[in-house]
């Protein structure tokens, strides 16, 4: 198995996420993945807040987007596209915020709700340490072939 192939199994995905620079920058941890599902976590830090001292909405949106992307990595559809030189790209991300995060950690559970050949839908629920919902997000992804990726 090549290093590239090894990156697309459960252990490889978790190992890659552990050293991914953006995740390290914001402290995002991918806790677990399986086809169509992922679980990720972020800890509140002062440098991730907006002026009122609560976690910035963009950080929570990044957690949701990354969680959904990781839920897709082990799906058969993603594996097919990757083998053909294609990709899955997000075309829409919506986030609804329910309560502020002013301390502690948050966990994002993401699930692929529809895995079509061209259009994929997924959703996430973000909860705080007390199990209360902080935010919900949903996304639409599109399958892009290698030919479309390289077309200018």
KAURMO-V51802 format. One record per backbone hydrogen bond with DSSP energy under -0.5 kcal/mol. CO is the residue of the C=O (numbers start at 0). NH is the residue of the N-H. E is the energy in kcal/mol with one decimal. If there is no record, write none. Layout:
CO|NH|E, CO|NH|E
//
This chain:
1|5|-2.6, 2|6|-1.1, 4|7|-1.6, 5|8|-0.9, 8|12|-2.9, 9|13|-2.3, 10|14|-2.4, 11|15|-2.6, 12|16|-2.4, 13|17|-1.7, 14|18|-0.9, 15|18|-0.8, 15|19|-0.7, 16|19|-0.6, 19|23|-2.3, 20|24|-2.4, 21|25|-1.9, 22|26|-1.5, 22|27|-1.9, 28|30|-0.8, 28|40|-2.7, 31|38|-2.4, 33|36|-2.5, 35|111|-2.3, 36|33|-2.4, 37|109|-2.5, 38|30|-2.1, 38|31|-1.7, 39|107|-3.1, 40|28|-2.8, 41|105|-2.9, 44|47|-2.0, 45|48|-1.3, 47|55|-3.0, 49|52|-2.7, 53|49|-2.6, 55|58|-0.9, 55|59|-1.5, 56|60|-2.6, 57|61|-2.0, 58|62|-2.0, 59|63|-2.2, 60|64|-2.9, 61|65|-2.6, 62|66|-2.4, 63|67|-2.5, 64|68|-2.3, 65|69|-2.3, 66|70|-1.7, 67|71|-1.1, 68|71|-0.6, 68|72|-1.0, 69|73|-0.5, 70|35|-2.3, 71|74|-1.7, 74|78|-2.2, 75|79|-2.7, 76|80|-2.4, 77|81|-3.0, 78|82|-2.2, 79|83|-1.5, 80|84|-0.6, 80|85|-3.2, 81|84|-1.2, 86|143|-3.2, 88|141|-2.8, 91|139|-2.1, 93|137|-2.1, 95|135|-2.2, 99|101|-0.6, 100|54|-3.1, 103|43|-3.3, 104|128|-0.6, 105|41|-2.3, 106|108|-0.5, 106|126|-2.6, 107|39|-2.3, 107|109|-0.5, 108|124|-2.1, 109|37|-1.9, 110|112|-0.6, 110|122|-2.7, 113|115|-0.7, 113|120|-2.6, 117|142|-2.5, 118|115|-1.6, 119|140|-3.0, 120|112|-1.7, 120|113|-1.9, 121|138|-2.5, 122|110|-2.9, 123|136|-2.1, 124|108|-2.5, 125|133|-3.4, 125|134|-1.4, 126|106|-2.6, 127|130|-2.0, 131|127|-2.4, 133|97|-3.5, 133|98|-1.4, 134|125|-3.0, 135|95|-3.2, 136|123|-3.0, 137|93|-2.9, 138|121|-2.0, 139|90|-3.0, 139|91|-1.4, 140|119|-2.7, 141|88|-2.4, 143|86|-2.6, 144|148|-2.1, 145|149|-1.9, 146|150|-0.9
//
